[in-house]
Amino acid sequence: MSAAAASVPPAATSFAEATAVARSGAGRYETHVSEAFAFGGAPNGGYLLATLLRAAVAETAHAHPLLASVEFARVARTGPAQVAVEVLRTGRSLSSARATLSQDGDPVAEALVTVATLAPGEPLRWSAPAPQIAPLDDCPLAQSAQEGLARQLELRFDPAADGWRAGRPSGRPEARAWFRLRHPTEPDPYVLALAADALPPVTVNVGLRGWAPTVRLTWQLRALPAPGWLAVHAHGRAVSERWFDEDVEIWDAEGRLVAQSRQLALVPRRHTT
């Protein structure tokens, strides 16, 4: 067994372990794509982004991922993977890097990442108000699947934007939910990357259900989150025959906007109306 193979992180029992990277050389990392964060066998895009962010931060002198743009070339598989990181710019306030996740020598996802060091508890001078989401106790807990991504999450959906579950989609591409991990984990930038892609695609509320592969995802950290539940609001602007967009905004337990994302994805082929 090679030294690189010996350093591959073990099968995950937590999100931190599932996104762990182990250095195997200059700008090279080994990781293990966990089935625990897959849906229908396909690893979640936000989960893969979190892994890329960890590698980019590990290769620089800054502590936090600030923003990223990731393009998915193909569907990842669960199992061993490699991350190559090329530092593009090193600065006192910001650095940037290109991180590429590959399996069997083929690129799966590539991200341009900007990293910085944020101060914990640093207040925002102004934050957009949190969405009008029903109180936590009024939002039913989504039924957990027996395996995969859904089993790792606690999602409590706002009934006013959750009609699709009862066969009554609202006709508006949107979703609102409270989010946290089932395994005791307080939110951090990597959890925010997962949360940005953790809700069902907004197309469910226009009668389109099924897997919606992400083509490109951009993500931005606005502040380090406070402990507790996250409020997630997802909405789309246009749904065509093949493509749709989805904007996601995430607020922490103190009501601060802590992350944003935008993605372009393929429309699910399964129609329910």
Secondary structure, DSSP 8 states (H G I E B T S, - for coil): --HHHHTS----SSHHHHT--EEEETTEEEEEE-GGGEETTEE-HHHHHHHHHHHHHHTSS-SEEEEEEEEE-S---SEEEEEEEEEEEE-SS-EEEEEEEEETTEEEEEEEEEEE---TT---S----------GGGS-B----SSSHHHHEEEEE-GGG-GGGGT---SS-EEEEEEEESSS----HHHHHHHTT-S--GGGGGTEES---EEEEEEEE-S---SS-EEEEEE-S-B-SSEEEEEEEEE-TTS-EEEEEEEEEE--SEE--
